[in-house]
Amino acid sequence: MTETVCTQCGETLEADATECAFCGEKREERKRGEDSGVRVEQRRLQEALRSQEPPVAKGSWGKVDASAAGAAAVRTDRTTVPPEVVPLDIEEPLPAGTRGGSGTVALPRKTAHASEGRSPTPTQPIIAPRPRVLASEALQRDLAPATPAPRALGLAALSLGLLGAANTWLLTRGQHVGVPLGAAFLGLALLGLPSMPYVARAAAVATVSATGLSLVLWADANGPSSMAQASLLAAITALTTGLFLRSFHRASGLARALVTSGILLSAVWLFHFGDFSRLSRIDTGMHVWLPRWLDFALVLTLMLSLLSFMDARTTAFASGWATLALLWYVAKAVGELVQLAIPEGVQQLDLTRLYTNAALSWASSPLLCALLSLGLAQLLAASLAAKATQPKADAHEEPPRDQRPR
């Protein structure tokens, strides 16, 4: 049995009706097998034909054949349309041999993925959710990092180790105390080459540096300036260690305590071993004005180091003041070496006067002091960070049964 469909609205017409009862369109007789060319929305198509076909994807079109077998000759495009593609905007001819003749049907736009038989890939990358972090934990990581300046110690150990080994060879020619001291500097240079754990490198560098300092102080124990050099070494080491730690952990009380001790020790050194006795002496000789300018530079460095007592919102450029203190120590050592090479009252330079334990001590102490202070600062920073991240036990929590006092 053949059903007659209105060419305007797609509603079913009675066999003897001359016009559509819904839209008033006049009935037109078509030849058997002739294509009506009407494009009907899928909802109206299902209502008109009562099709038993599976549902068509939303956004597709069907085509009705006006022949007796038109109820079964519904052709639809079931191509999955990606969400970002607008359908029904391309007219394509029907394949050859399809019932309905030379009509056209509206097909959705096809992408390259659909033509290859693959599902379209998402255009936006999938971002994994970030782990939840408490504000207190983020603040703790910012104020007390576990591994601050991870590459600084390796580069410093490599460069200063090679420089110290060269100085030791020039001053000792590989004899007497120069052998173990040169080996210590070469060991420091080797510690800066491989990739090592943060705490292991800091501990190794600090240990070797302390050993080298003990060696040079022992070699010059009977010298005239041995006590002054030992006290100055202790003051600069405490000061620079505290300043480096202050730059790593801005809220550290230990860093401020070390800076305080370094400033006090430096003030004691200036009072006992400074050249204040020559302030009233008027002379243009190098042995008079050079110690004065060096002492004045130390006082200025100590005053700048007081900025480390600012609050935890800033680093107070503490690492810069630590570097300035170490550079002053280098200048002090160079001044002492110059005075050893050109004694007071002598106008001629003689480098053979530098082949002494005192000269070796002044040439090696600043390099070893820099490595020792940086290594100690990193060790203290890692220890304080580990202690700060440990969970605190609740005071009201009962201890385990096996730990209760009997």
C-alpha positions as CSV (number, residue, x, y, z in Angstrom):
1,M,0.0,0.0,0.0
2,T,1.3,3.4,-1.0
3,E,1.0,6.5,1.2
4,T,0.7,10.0,-0.3
5,V,2.7,12.7,1.3
6,C,2.3,16.5,1.0
7,T,5.2,18.1,-0.8
8,Q,5.1,21.2,1.3
9,C,4.8,20.0,4.9
10,G,5.3,16.2,4.6
11,E,1.9,15.2,6.2
12,T,0.0,12.1,5.0
13,L,-2.8,12.8,2.5
14,E,-6.0,10.8,2.0
15,A,-6.3,8.9,-1.2
16,D,-9.1,11.1,-2.5
17,A,-7.9,14.4,-1.1
18,T,-7.2,17.3,-3.5
19,E,-5.3,19.5,-1.0
20,C,-3.4,19.1,2.3
21,A,-5.7,19.6,5.3
22,F,-2.8,21.1,7.4
23,C,-1.1,23.6,5.1
24,G,-3.6,23.9,2.2
25,E,-1.1,22.9,-0.5
26,K,-2.6,21.6,-3.7
27,R,-2.0,18.0,-4.4
28,E,0.3,17.3,-7.4
29,E,0.3,14.0,-9.2
30,R,3.7,12.7,-9.9
31,K,4.7,9.7,-12.0
32,R,5.6,6.4,-10.4
33,G,9.2,6.4,-9.3
34,E,9.7,10.2,-9.7
35,D,11.7,11.8,-7.0
36,S,9.8,14.5,-5.1
37,G,13.0,16.4,-4.1
38,V,11.5,17.3,-0.8
39,R,13.9,17.5,2.2
40,V,12.1,16.7,5.4
41,E,13.3,17.1,9.0
42,Q,13.9,13.9,10.8
43,R,11.1,14.5,13.4
44,R,8.5,15.1,10.7
45,L,9.8,12.2,8.6
46,Q,9.3,9.7,11.5
47,E,5.7,11.0,12.2
48,A,4.7,10.9,8.5
49,L,6.1,7.5,7.6
50,R,6.0,5.7,11.0
51,S,9.4,4.3,10.1
52,Q,10.6,1.3,12.0
53,E,14.2,2.1,11.1
54,P,16.7,2.8,14.0
55,P,16.8,6.5,15.0
56,V,18.9,8.8,12.8
57,A,21.7,10.9,14.3
58,K,20.6,14.4,15.2
59,G,21.4,17.0,12.5
60,S,21.0,14.6,9.5
61,W,18.4,14.7,6.7
62,G,16.3,12.1,5.0
63,K,14.9,11.9,1.5
64,V,11.4,10.5,0.6
65,D,10.7,8.6,-2.6
66,A,7.2,9.1,-4.0
67,S,7.0,5.6,-5.4
68,A,5.0,2.7,-3.9
69,A,8.0,1.4,-2.0
70,G,8.7,4.9,-0.7
71,A,8.0,3.9,2.9
72,A,11.1,1.7,2.9
73,A,13.2,3.9,0.6
74,V,14.3,6.4,3.2
75,R,17.9,7.3,2.8
76,T,19.7,9.1,5.5
77,D,23.3,10.1,6.2
78,R,24.3,8.7,9.6
79,T,27.8,10.1,9.6
80,T,28.8,11.3,13.1
81,V,29.1,15.1,13.0
82,P,31.8,16.6,15.3
83,P,30.5,19.2,17.7
84,E,32.5,22.0,16.1
85,V,31.2,21.3,12.5
86,V,28.0,23.0,11.3
87,P,25.9,20.4,9.2
88,L,23.6,20.9,6.2
89,D,25.7,23.4,4.3
90,I,27.0,21.3,1.4
91,E,24.9,19.8,-1.4
92,E,26.4,16.6,-2.8
93,P,24.9,14.4,-5.6
94,L,23.6,11.0,-4.7
95,P,25.7,8.0,-5.6
96,A,25.1,6.3,-8.8
97,G,22.4,3.6,-8.8
98,T,20.6,5.0,-5.8
99,R,16.8,4.9,-5.9
100,G,15.4,8.4,-6.5
101,G,17.1,9.4,-9.7
102,S,19.1,12.6,-10.0
103,G,18.0,14.4,-6.8
104,T,20.4,15.8,-4.3
105,V,20.6,15.4,-0.6
106,A,22.2,17.7,2.1
107,L,25.1,16.0,3.7
108,P,27.0,17.3,6.8
109,R,30.5,18.5,6.4
110,K,33.1,15.7,6.8
111,T,36.5,16.2,8.4
112,A,39.7,14.5,7.6
113,H,39.3,12.2,10.6
114,A,35.9,11.0,9.4
115,S,37.2,10.3,5.9
116,E,40.0,8.2,7.3
117,G,37.7,6.3,9.6
118,R,39.2,7.7,12.8
119,S,37.5,9.5,15.6
120,P,38.4,13.2,15.8
121,T,41.0,14.0,18.4
122,P,40.3,16.8,21.0
123,T,41.6,20.2,20.1
124,Q,42.4,21.1,23.7
125,P,45.1,19.3,25.7
126,I,44.0,17.4,28.8
127,I,45.5,19.0,31.9
128,A,45.9,16.8,34.9
129,P,44.5,18.4,38.1
130,R,47.1,19.9,40.4
131,P,47.6,18.4,43.9
132,R,46.0,20.4,46.6
133,V,48.5,22.4,48.7
134,L,47.7,24.2,51.9
135,A,48.7,27.9,52.1
136,S,50.8,27.2,55.2
137,E,52.8,24.5,53.3
138,A,53.4,26.8,50.3
139,L,54.6,29.6,52.7
140,Q,56.8,27.1,54.5
141,R,58.4,26.0,51.2
142,D,59.0,29.7,50.3
143,L,60.5,30.7,53.6
144,A,62.5,27.5,54.2
145,P,63.4,25.7,50.9
146,A,65.1,22.3,51.3
147,T,67.7,22.7,48.5
148,P,68.6,26.3,48.0
149,A,71.2,27.3,45.4
150,P,71.8,23.7,44.3
151,R,74.5,24.5,41.6
152,A,76.3,27.3,43.5
153,L,78.4,25.0,45.6
154,G,79.5,22.7,42.8
155,L,80.7,25.6,40.6
156,A,82.4,27.3,43.6
157,A,84.2,24.0,44.6
158,L,85.4,23.4,41.0
159,S,86.7,27.0,40.4
160,L,88.2,27.7,43.8
161,G,89.6,24.2,44.1
162,L,91.6,24.6,40.9
163,L,92.7,28.1,41.9
164,G,93.8,26.9,45.3
165,A,95.8,24.0,43.8
166,A,97.6,26.4,41.5
167,N,98.4,28.8,44.4
168,T,99.7,26.0,46.5
169,W,102.0,24.8,43.8
170,L,103.4,28.2,43.1
171,L,104.1,28.9,46.8
172,T,105.4,25.5,47.8
173,R,106.6,23.8,44.6
174,G,104.9,20.6,45.9
175,Q,107.0,20.4,49.0
176,H,106.3,19.9,52.7
177,V,102.8,21.1,53.6
178,G,102.0,21.9,50.0
179,V,101.4,18.2,49.2
180,P,98.4,17.6,51.5
181,L,97.1,21.1,51.0
182,G,97.3,20.7,47.2
183,A,95.5,17.3,47.5
184,A,92.8,19.0,49.5
185,F,92.2,21.6,46.8
186,L,92.2,19.0,44.1
187,G,89.7,17.0,46.1
188,L,87.4,20.0,46.3
189,A,87.7,20.5,42.5
190,L,86.7,16.9,42.0
191,L,83.7,17.3,44.3
192,G,82.3,20.0,42.0
193,L,82.3,17.8,38.9
194,P,79.9,14.8,39.4
195,S,76.2,15.0,40.1
196,M,75.8,14.4,43.8
197,P,73.0,14.6,46.3
198,Y,72.5,18.0,47.8
199,V,73.4,17.2,51.4
200,A,76.2,14.8,50.5
201,R,78.0,17.5,48.4
202,A,77.6,20.1,51.1
203,A,78.9,17.8,53.8
204,A,81.9,16.7,51.8
205,V,82.9,20.2,50.7
206,A,82.5,21.5,54.3
207,T,84.6,18.6,55.7
208,V,87.5,19.0,53.2
209,S,87.5,22.8,53.6
210,A,87.7,22.6,57.3
211,T,90.5,20.1,57.0
212,G,92.5,22.4,54.7
213,L,92.0,25.3,57.1
214,S,93.2,23.3,60.0
215,L,96.3,22.3,58.0
216,V,97.3,25.9,57.1
217,L,96.6,27.2,60.6
218,W,98.7,24.4,62.1
219,A,101.6,25.1,59.6
220,D,101.7,28.8,60.6
221,A,101.0,28.2,64.3
222,N,104.3,29.7,65.4
223,G,104.1,32.8,63.1
224,P,103.8,36.3,64.4
225,S,100.3,36.8,62.9
226,S,98.9,33.4,63.6
227,M,96.5,34.5,66.3
228,A,95.2,37.5,64.3
229,Q,94.6,35.3,61.3
230,A,92.8,32.6,63.3
231,S,90.5,35.1,64.9
232,L,89.7,36.8,61.6
233,L,89.0,33.5,60.0
234,A,86.5,32.6,62.7
235,A,84.8,36.0,62.4
236,I,84.4,35.9,58.6
237,T,83.3,32.3,58.6
238,A,80.5,32.9,61.1
239,L,79.5,36.1,59.4
240,T,79.3,34.7,55.8
241,T,77.6,31.5,56.9
242,G,74.9,33.4,58.7
243,L,74.4,35.7,55.7
244,F,74.2,32.8,53.2
245,L,71.7,31.1,55.5
246,R,69.7,34.3,55.9
247,S,69.4,34.5,52.1
248,F,68.2,30.9,51.9
249,H,65.8,31.0,54.9
250,R,64.5,34.5,55.4
251,A,62.8,33.8,58.7
252,S,65.6,31.8,60.3
253,G,66.6,32.9,63.8
254,L,69.8,30.8,63.6
255,A,70.9,32.8,60.6
256,R,70.5,36.1,62.5
257,A,72.4,34.6,65.5
258,L,75.3,33.6,63.3
259,V,75.4,37.1,61.8
260,T,75.4,38.6,65.2
261,S,78.3,36.4,66.4
262,G,80.2,37.2,63.2
263,I,79.8,41.0,63.7
264,L,80.9,40.8,67.3
265,L,84.0,38.7,66.5
266,S,84.9,41.1,63.7
267,A,84.6,44.0,66.1
268,V,86.8,42.2,68.6
269,W,89.4,41.6,65.9
270,L,89.3,45.2,64.8
271,F,89.8,46.3,68.4
272,H,92.8,44.0,69.2
273,F,94.5,43.6,65.8
274,G,93.4,46.6,63.9
275,D,95.9,49.4,62.9
276,F,94.2,52.0,65.0
277,S,97.5,52.9,66.6
278,R,98.6,54.4,63.3
279,L,95.6,56.7,62.8
280,S,97.6,59.6,64.2
281,R,100.6,58.9,62.0
282,I,100.9,61.0,58.8
283,D,102.7,59.1,56.1
284,T,102.1,58.3,52.5
285,G,103.7,54.9,52.6
286,M,101.8,51.9,51.6
287,H,102.3,50.2,54.9
288,V,100.4,53.1,56.6
289,W,97.4,53.8,54.4
290,L,96.6,50.3,53.1
291,P,95.7,48.8,56.5
292,R,93.6,51.8,57.3
293,W,91.6,51.5,54.1
294,L,91.1,47.8,54.7
295,D,89.9,48.3,58.2
296,F,87.5,51.0,57.0
297,A,86.1,48.7,54.4
298,L,85.5,46.0,57.0
299,V,83.5,48.4,59.1
300,L,81.4,49.4,56.1
301,T,80.8,45.7,55.4
302,L,79.7,45.0,58.9
303,M,77.3,47.9,58.8
304,L,75.7,46.6,55.6
305,S,75.4,43.2,57.1
306,L,73.1,44.7,59.7
307,L,70.4,44.8,57.0
308,S,69.9,41.1,57.5
309,F,67.9,41.8,60.6
310,M,65.0,43.0,58.5
311,D,61.8,41.0,58.5
312,A,61.1,37.9,56.5
313,R,59.5,39.7,53.6
314,T,62.8,40.3,52.0
315,T,66.2,38.6,51.7
316,A,67.9,41.9,52.5
317,F,70.5,41.1,49.8
318,A,72.2,38.9,52.4
319,S,74.0,36.8,49.8
320,G,75.4,39.9,48.3
321,W,76.8,41.1,51.7
322,A,78.3,37.6,52.2
323,T,80.0,37.9,48.9
324,L,81.2,41.4,49.8
325,A,82.7,40.1,53.1
326,L,84.5,37.3,51.3
327,L,85.9,39.8,48.7
328,W,87.1,41.9,51.6
329,Y,88.9,38.9,53.0
330,V,90.6,38.3,49.6
331,A,91.7,42.0,49.6
332,K,93.0,41.6,53.1
333,A,95.0,38.5,52.1
334,V,96.4,40.3,49.0
335,G,97.4,43.3,51.2
336,E,99.2,41.0,53.6
337,L,101.0,39.2,50.8
338,V,102.1,42.6,49.3
339,Q,103.5,43.6,52.7
340,L,105.3,40.3,53.0
341,A,106.9,40.8,49.5
342,I,107.7,44.4,50.1
343,P,108.6,44.9,53.8
344,E,108.5,48.3,55.4
345,G,111.6,50.3,54.5
346,V,112.3,48.2,51.5
347,Q,111.6,49.5,48.0
348,Q,112.4,46.5,45.9
349,L,109.9,43.6,45.3
350,D,111.2,40.1,46.2
351,L,108.9,37.2,45.5
352,T,111.1,34.8,47.4
353,R,109.8,36.3,50.6
354,L,106.5,34.7,49.8
355,Y,107.8,31.1,50.2
356,T,106.7,30.9,53.8
357,N,103.9,29.3,55.7
358,A,102.5,32.7,56.5
359,A,102.1,33.5,52.8
360,L,100.6,30.1,52.2
361,S,98.1,30.6,55.0
362,W,97.0,34.0,53.7
363,A,96.7,32.8,50.1
364,S,94.6,29.7,51.0
365,S,92.4,30.9,53.8
366,P,89.9,33.1,51.8
367,L,89.3,30.3,49.3
368,L,88.7,27.6,51.9
369,C,86.6,30.0,54.0
370,A,84.3,30.7,51.1
371,L,83.7,27.0,50.5
372,L,83.3,26.2,54.2
373,S,80.7,29.0,54.8
374,L,78.7,28.0,51.7
375,G,78.8,24.3,52.6
376,L,77.7,24.9,56.2
377,A,74.9,27.2,55.1
378,Q,73.5,24.6,52.7
379,L,73.8,21.9,55.4
380,L,71.9,24.1,57.9
381,A,69.3,25.0,55.4
382,A,68.6,21.4,54.5
383,S,68.5,20.4,58.2
384,L,66.1,23.2,59.1
385,A,63.8,22.5,56.2
386,A,63.6,18.8,57.1
387,K,62.8,19.7,60.7
388,A,60.1,22.2,59.6
389,T,58.3,19.7,57.4
390,Q,58.1,17.0,60.1
391,P,54.6,16.5,61.4
392,K,54.1,17.9,64.9
393,A,52.8,15.5,67.5
394,D,49.6,16.5,69.2
395,A,50.1,17.2,72.9
396,H,46.7,15.8,73.8
397,E,47.2,12.6,71.8
398,E,47.8,9.6,74.0
399,P,51.1,7.7,73.4
400,P,51.0,4.1,72.2
401,R,50.3,1.4,74.8
402,D,53.9,0.1,74.7
403,Q,55.3,3.6,75.3
404,R,53.2,4.5,78.2
405,P,55.1,4.9,81.5
406,R,54.6,2.0,83.9
